[in-house]
Each structure stands twice: as structure tokens, then as C-alpha cells.
Amino acid sequence: PGDVVVTVTRFGMDPRSPEMVTMNVNRWRGQIGLGPLPAGGEATVVTPVDVSGRTVRIVDLTGEPSGSGEGILALWDFDGESSWFYKAQGPAEATRATRDALMGLVEGVTYGDQ
């Protein structure tokens, strides 16, 4: 019940298009019992941050009450060829508390020739 599960997934796609952002955010919202965002609503939950010279997007779904009591904190990065998703999911408060550790994980990652 207090466990947060962290997964790292690689996909061969560029996640930066508005359609991909909306699709991923709404999929994650559905995983914790939240409805889809209205058009343009992803700007309220997606924050770009600089991590080791790369622009990484953070999606924080830990502050909105969900029917499941769960939250998702996801960071996604693009290495020029693939998308890398770092996602923490579990009880909302515990998931929110993983932010620094998840950021540290992404800061330490290098891709290929970087």
C-alpha cells in the first residue's frame, strides 16, 4: 500500500509533438482514475526543466485527487532517436516524495555518444 513503483521505458519516437504529449498525459491520467484533460490542458501538468543541458518534461499527476488515491510523476527525455520515460506511480503523497530521487536518476543518465 505505501509502495511506489518506478519504471523506465524506451520508445523509438519523439514525444514532443502536442499530440504525443496529450496522448501520454491522458493515458497516465486514466491509469490512476482521472479523466482526460480538455484540449490544451496539458500545459497545466507538463513542465519543461533543464537537466544536465537537456530539456526534460515533468508530468506531475500527484496533486489532483484521483479515485484511486494514486499519483504519477513522470519525466521524459528525448535523446535524438528515442524517448525515455521515467515514471513513478503509487500513493500520491509517496509518489510526490520521489521527485528528487527521480530527477537525480535522470541527471545521471547518458545516452550513446553524449
N, C-alpha and C positions, 0 to 999 in steps of 0.2 A: 503493500500500500504506500510506502514512502519512497519507493524506488523510481529513479529517473533512468530511462534508457537512452543512450546516445548511439546514434548510427551515423556512419559515413558512407555516402553513396556517390558514385561517379557515373555521369551520363555524358554521352558524346553530343551535347547540344549547347547552344548559347542561351542562357536563361534570362538575358537582359531585355528581350523584347517585352513590350507591355502585355501581350497575350500570354507569354510564358510566366510572367510574374503573377498575373491574375490566376492562371490555372493552378500554379503551385500553392499560392496562398489559400485559395478556396479548397483545394484538396486537403491541405493541412487543417483548415478550419473544420471541414467535415469529419476528420479523424477524431476531433475532440468534441463533437456535437454542436458546433456553431454553424449557422447558415452562411451562404456565400455573401461576399461583400458586394455592395452596389458598384456599378461602373465607376471607375476612378477611385474607389475606396482603398485600394492597396497602398496609396500614399500615406494612409493613416497608420499602417503597421509595418511598412518597409522603410528601413533607414540605411542609407549608404554610409560606410565608415572606411577610413583608411587603415589597412592592416599590412604592415611591412611593405608599404609602397603600392599595394593593390587595393582596388575598391571592392569591398566585400559588402554584401547586403545582409542586413539582420532583419528577421521577421520575428516579432515578439507577440505571441498569442497567449501571454500569461496573465494579462490584466483584465481581460474581458470574461465575465462569468460564463462558464460553459456548463451544460447539463451534466457533463461527466466529472467536473471538478479538476480536469486535467488542463495542462497548458503545453504549448510547443514553443521552443526557442530554436530558430533555425538560422544558420549562417550559410550563405552560398557564395561561392567563388568561381571564377572562370579563368582557366589557365591558358587561354588562347585556342584550345582544342576541345576541352571537356568542361562540364560543370561539376563542381564538387559541392555536395550538400552535407553539412554537419548539423544534425538535428537532435535536440534533447526533448524528450517527451515524458511526462509524468505528472504528479500532483503540481498544480500551478505554482505554488509558492516554492517548492523544492526545485522545480524546473527553472524558475526565475533566478534562483541562487546559483545556478550553474554557469551563468553568463561569463564571469571572469575566467573560469576554467576552460570554457568552450572557446573564448577569444584567445586564450593562451595556446590552445591546441592549434588553432588556425594560424596564429602568428609564427609558430614553429614549423609550419609545413613549407616545403619547397617542391616545386613541380618540375620534373625533367631538367632542363638546362638553366633554370633560374638560379 
